[in-house]
Amino acid sequence: MLFETQDEAEWRAHLRSLRAGKERIDWAMTRIDTFCGRLVQPTTYRLSVFVPDPARHPDRGRPDH
């Protein structure tokens, strides 16, 4: 997880800073979740990055010879 907040203004500001920053993010590898709030829990915004499963790497499982 890269970032999580319950403040929508903070969420939007963080995304703007990422888009404008020098460091480039592979947006195809990101996941944006919005967990809708209810009376008991507030809405939560989360930015995550997919991490490849090393067990599913195409080179794994091949013999070395």
VOFIPA-351334 format. One line per 8 residues: number of its first residue (from 0); their letters; for each residue x, y, z of C-alpha. Coordinates in Angstrom, 2 decimals. Layout:
N
NUM	A	X Y Z ~ ...
//
This chain:
65
0	MLFETQDE	0.00 0.00 0.00 ~ 1.33 3.41 -0.95 ~ -1.19 5.70 0.69 ~ -4.42 5.56 2.68 ~ -6.62 8.27 4.16 ~ -10.16 9.02 5.22 ~ -9.86 12.66 4.17 ~ -11.05 13.18 0.58
8	AEWRAHLR	-9.20 16.50 0.19 ~ -5.96 14.88 1.36 ~ -6.58 11.99 -1.07 ~ -7.02 14.31 -4.06 ~ -3.98 16.40 -3.07 ~ -1.82 13.28 -2.78 ~ -2.87 12.03 -6.23 ~ -2.18 15.48 -7.73
16	SLRAGKER	1.30 15.53 -6.18 ~ 2.06 12.06 -7.55 ~ 0.98 13.06 -11.05 ~ 3.02 16.27 -10.92 ~ 6.11 14.78 -9.25 ~ 9.43 13.92 -10.84 ~ 9.16 10.25 -9.91 ~ 7.06 8.37 -12.46
24	IDWAMTRI	4.55 5.79 -11.32 ~ 3.43 2.91 -13.49 ~ -0.28 3.64 -13.21 ~ -1.06 0.33 -14.96 ~ 0.32 -1.42 -11.87 ~ -1.66 0.63 -9.34 ~ -4.96 -0.07 -7.69 ~ -7.25 2.63 -6.33
32	DTFCGRLV	-9.88 1.54 -3.84 ~ -12.66 3.55 -2.25 ~ -14.22 1.77 0.69 ~ -17.63 3.37 1.07 ~ -18.38 4.48 4.57 ~ -21.43 3.70 6.59 ~ -22.79 5.16 9.76 ~ -20.14 3.41 11.85
40	QPTTYRLS	-17.08 3.71 9.57 ~ -15.97 6.66 7.42 ~ -15.08 6.30 3.73 ~ -11.47 5.22 3.19 ~ -9.35 5.91 0.09 ~ -6.41 3.61 -0.66 ~ -3.68 3.57 -3.33 ~ -1.79 0.29 -3.75
48	VFVPDPAR	0.72 -1.19 -6.16 ~ 0.41 -4.72 -7.55 ~ 3.35 -6.92 -6.62 ~ 4.00 -9.86 -8.95 ~ 3.82 -13.31 -7.38 ~ 7.33 -14.78 -7.71 ~ 5.84 -18.29 -7.69 ~ 4.05 -17.47 -10.95
56	HPDRGRPD	7.08 -16.02 -12.71 ~ 7.32 -17.59 -16.20 ~ 10.98 -18.63 -15.72 ~ 10.26 -20.53 -12.51 ~ 9.67 -24.22 -12.69 ~ 11.82 -24.66 -15.78 ~ 14.75 -27.02 -15.52 ~ 18.16 -25.35 -15.68
64	H	19.53 -27.86 -18.18
//
